[in-house]
Amino acid sequence: MSEDDEVEKILKKKMGELMKRHANPQQKNEDPYEIVKSMLYERGDEVLSAASVQYPKETRLVVSKLAELIKNRTLNYKISGSELLYIFRSMGLPVSIETTIKIERNGKSLSLSDMLKNEE
């Protein structure tokens, strides 16, 4: 066997190892919620939590479909909280999220409700 054949054999072995590592068999057993959570930003986790409490069955279906799209790399970008909220609302699931409006006055941050109470 020549030196080139040995080098080629070693390269093939290394390529096989790399391909196995990048296949990531752990992702197949990963929880769909964890897959989706890893792609959320800007309050996306809050929206997912609220939806899970308010519509548990429907949220499981949405999460499993989103996880499938993420695994297949059909969905390969991060999902914001407002986008996730839009997905649920477009399906007829009006997920309620607690929202506060903060106003900064004299270096202090006050919620709008507190500010209106103080003016009365």
Secondary structure, DSSP 8 states (H G I E B T S, - for coil): --HHHHHHHHHHHHHHHHHHHHH-GGGGGS-HHHHHHTTEESSHHHHHHHHHHH-HHHHHHHHHHHHHHHHTTSS-S-EEHHHHHHHHHHTT---------EEEETTEEEEHHHHHHHH-
